[in-house]
Amino acid sequence: MPVTPYEIFSAALDRARARGPVSHLGLAVSGGGDSMAMLFLAHDWAQASAGSLAVATVDHGLRPEARAEAAMVAQTCEGLGIPHDVLTWADAPDGNLQDAARRARYHLLSGWAGAQGVDAVALAHTGDDQAETFIMRLARGSGVDGLAPMRDDWRHQGARWLRPLLAASRSDLRGDLRARGQSWVDDPSNDDPRFDRVRVRQAMSDLAALGLDRDRLIDTARHMGAAREVLQKAAYDAAKTCVRVEAGDVIFACAPYEALPVETRHRLLAAALRYVASNPYRPRYDALCAAEAQALAGKKRTLAGCVLTRQKDSLCIGRELSALRDVVGTAGGVWDGRWRLQVAPGQVIRALGPDINACDTWRDTGVSRDCLMTTPAIFDENTLIAAPEAGFGDKNVLKTAPSAAEFLKSILSH
C-alpha cells in the first residue's frame, strides 16, 4: 500500500526525535509546492503530537513577486494559528548569486531559529531534489561524498536542520495540496534553462527511459552513502596519527599525511578546509588536488576561505584573513563558527588582524604572526581589549576554542 506524504513526514519526525528532542519545530516555507505541503503536513503532525510550530519565509529581494509570496505564506499561517516571520536578505553580492543566496538562507534561518528557540528547522527537499542533485554532482565529477544522499538531520551554524520529505515525491506533495484545496506559487526560475537544476529536471524523463529513474538514482545515492561511512571512519583513524590543531589552524605532519592513500588524504584535507572555514561544503575536487599539490611543493595557496602553507615538515590549513573582514561577533555569540568569547555589552569580536602590533608578547606564544592575526580579539569600538591567543589582555575571556577532538568529530559528521 502506498505511503502517504503525512506518513513519510511523521516517520521522519519520529526518527529525528529518537536522536534528540523535537517539540518546537521551525519550518522554512517559501510558498512553493514542496514547502507549502510541508506546512500542512507539519500542522497535522503538531496537532497529533502536541508539538508547536514556527514558520519563516526568506525574501532574497531578487524578485518583485517574492513579497507577495511571503504575504501569502503569512496569511496561510495566520489561518492555521502558526506564527510567521519574513527574513530579508539585504546584501546580495556580485558573483555566484545562487550560492550566495543559499548561504544567506542558512544564515538568516539559523539566527531566526536561535531567536525563536526552535529545536530544529525543517527544509522541504524531496526525493526529486535528491535525484536531481545526484545528476548535477555526477556531471561535476563529484566523488563518493558528493554522490551520497542529502543529509536528513545535521547541525550547522548553531542550529539543527531536518529534511523530513526526502522519501516523498514532488507530485505526491502537490497531490496532497490539491486534495486539501490549497494553492501554492511556482517560482519562474524553476523553468529557467539557464540554471543547471532546471536543465537536469527537464532531462529526467529521458534518463528514466534509460533506466535511470528517480528511485534508481536515489538507491545509488544510498549505496554511496554506505561507502562514505566506511571512508569517513578510515579518515578518522588516520587523522589521529598525523593531525594537531593550534590556534584554530589544522596542521598535518607531512610524512604520515603524504603516506596515506590518496582518497583518505584528500578526505582529510577537505575536512580541514570545511572545519577551519566553518563551511558545510567541500571545494571542487580538481581545485582541492591542485591546491594540495602546490602547497606541499612549498607554494602558498588560498582555497575556500583558507590558506594552505607548508611549514618545514607540516602542512598547515589556516583561516584566510581577508575572508574574516566582515565576521563580527557580539555577546553570547559564536565567532567564525568555532570560537566563543565572553564579551561585555557594547564590545565586539573581530579578527585580530594588524592590531597584533599592539600585542608586545605575541612571539612568546610560539604561534606564527599570520595565524594569530586570524584569531579572535575583543574590541571596544576600535580599541583592542583582549586577544587571548596572542597573550594580550585577559586570557580568560576565551571560553571555547577549536580543538583536535572537535576536528576529529567533524570528520564523521559530514
Secondary structure, 3 states (H helix, E strand, C coil): CCCCHHHHHHHHHHHHHHHCCCCEEEEECCCCHHHHHHHHHHHHHHHHHCCEEEEEEEECCCCCCHHHHHHHHHHHHHHHCCCEEEEECCCCCCCCHHHHHHHHHHHHHHHHHHHHCCCEEECCCCHHHHHHHHHHHHHCCCCHHHHCCCCCEEEECCEEEECCCCCCCHHHHHHHHHHHCCCCCCCHHHHCCCCHHHHHHHHHHHHHHCCCCHHHHHHHHHHHHHHHHHHHHHHHHHHCCCEEEECCEEEEEHHHHHCCCHHHHHHHHHHHHHHHHCCCCCCCHHHHHHHHHHHHCCCCEEECCEEEEEECCEEEEEECHHHHCCCCECCCCEECCCEEECCCCCCEEEECHHHHHHCCCHHHHCCCHHHHHCCEEEEECCEEEEEHHHCECCHHHEEECCCHHHHHHHHHCC
